[in-house]
Structure formats: structure tokens, C-alpha cells
Amino acid sequence: MSGNPLLAGLAPTHPGEILREDILPAVNLPKTEIARRLGISRQTLYDLIEERQPVTPAMALRLGRLFGNAPEFWVNLQRDHDLRTLEVRMASELAAIEPIAA
């Protein structure tokens, strides 16, 4: 992806990192309470904030509702993370594809 050159070399940001580093400290509630309000298990919340689980559309709806932002915010973060991560893993495979001029 030819994106922002300022991001070159930086690891893609998982939505769980933003949740863990920025949002949860700002709301100052125990993770147990966050999980309860989201209607998920504590383990699911921990898997998300430890970047072991992606933000699904259903989770994006829950997070958007709880934190008062758009679910698209969460889905877009996950999409960007997935694309940037996969692009690195597929670099040689993608390089072998000859583009067609439209």
C-alpha cells in the first residue's frame, strides 16, 4: 500500500492497542466493568486489548456504543491493521503480480 510516508517503518496499530493505551485509562473503570457493559467475557476483552483477537463488526458496534464513537472507527482501524500486516507478509507474492493498465 502506498500510504502515508510518515508511517513507513512503523508497525500497524491494532485497535486493541488504542483501547489499552488511550481509551481504557481515560475512562478509569475496571476491565471487569468494561467487559460487563460490553456484554462480553473478561477473557474476550483481554484477548482484544492484548491484540490476540480482531475487532469484528459486532465488537465495533459494542465499542462504538459504549465509548460514543462510530463503529466505523473501530472497523477501519482493524481493516488498516489487517491490510498493512498482510501486505508485509505477501510482499514477494504481490511483487510477482504484473499490473494491468486499466
NORDA-V583379 format. One record per residue. N is the residue number from 1. RES is the residue in one small letter. NEAR is the number of other ideal C-beta (glycine too) atoms within 12 Angstrom. Layout:
# NORDA-V583379
((N,RES,NEAR) (N,RES,NEAR))
This chain:
# NORDA-V583379
((1,m,20) (2,s,9) (3,g,14) (4,n,12) (5,p,9) (6,l,7) (7,l,15) (8,a,13) (9,g,11) (10,l,15) (11,a,14) (12,p,28) (13,t,24) (14,h,28) (15,p,35) (16,g,30) (17,e,23) (18,i,28) (19,l,38) (20,r,24) (21,e,15) (22,d,17) (23,i,28) (24,l,27) (25,p,14) (26,a,14) (27,v,19) (28,n,10) (29,l,18) (30,p,13) (31,k,27) (32,t,16) (33,e,16) (34,i,30) (35,a,26) (36,r,17) (37,r,19) (38,l,31) (39,g,17) (40,i,27) (41,s,16) (42,r,20) (43,q,15) (44,t,26) (45,l,33) (46,y,21) (47,d,23) (48,l,36) (49,i,31) (50,e,17) (51,e,24) (52,r,16) (53,q,22) (54,p,24) (55,v,39) (56,t,21) (57,p,17) (58,a,19) (59,m,31) (60,a,28) (61,l,22) (62,r,27) (63,l,39) (64,g,24) (65,r,18) (66,l,26) (67,f,26) (68,g,12) (69,n,22) (70,a,15) (71,p,24) (72,e,17) (73,f,23) (74,w,34) (75,v,25) (76,n,21) (77,l,33) (78,q,32) (79,r,24) (80,d,28) (81,h,28) (82,d,23) (83,l,19) (84,r,26) (85,t,20) (86,l,16) (87,e,19) (88,v,19) (89,r,13) (90,m,16) (91,a,14) (92,s,10) (93,e,11) (94,l,15) (95,a,10) (96,a,9) (97,i,10) (98,e,7) (99,p,8) (100,i,5) (101,a,4) (102,a,3))
